[in-house]
Each structure stands twice: as C-alpha cells, then as structure tokens.
Amino acid sequence: MKKINKEQLLSILMSKDASTTFDELANITGYHAKSLIRINSKIKKGIYPLNKHKNQIINEYTSNNYKTNKEFYDYIKYKYNISYSYV
C-alpha cells in the first residue's frame, strides 16, 4: 500500500477520535501502527515539526545571508528542533 503524504497524515492524526485504533489508521495510511503511535505522541508533546514552521524557515533563509547551507541548517536545527530532511 502506498503511504499518504505527511500533511495528510498529520491531519488524520490530529483529528483522530478515541474510537479509532492505530491499527485501523495503519491500514488506511500505509504507515506502521508503531510509527503512528510515535508520531502522535510527538505531536501531543509539541515536538513534531508541523507546517507552521515552514513559512518561518523560508523567511529565515531568505532574510539572512548564510555562508553555507550547513550553517543555515545548524541554526534552524537548534531553533526549531527539526531534522535535515524537513529543511
């Protein structure tokens, strides 16, 4: 089964009701149930990178003159607590 994109996954997890199990969501999304539990836990703790940071990161990159992409990544990584793949 093909996985859905992350935006759709986040939308589904954020609107999940108590009667829906992670096994059911795994069948719908193509993600493993344990991965869904981990992502959902991070969302609830506020440490999963949501799209709200996307525009802030783009503005940060365009407004400042970083010498290298790595310099920019190091700054963003610690500011927003995100991975390189997200940037």
Secondary structure, DSSP 8 states (H G I E B T S, - for coil): -----HHHHHHHHHT--TTS-HHHHHHHHSS-HHHHHHHHHHHHHT-S--THHHHHHHHHHHHS--SSHHHHHHHHHHHHT--TTT-
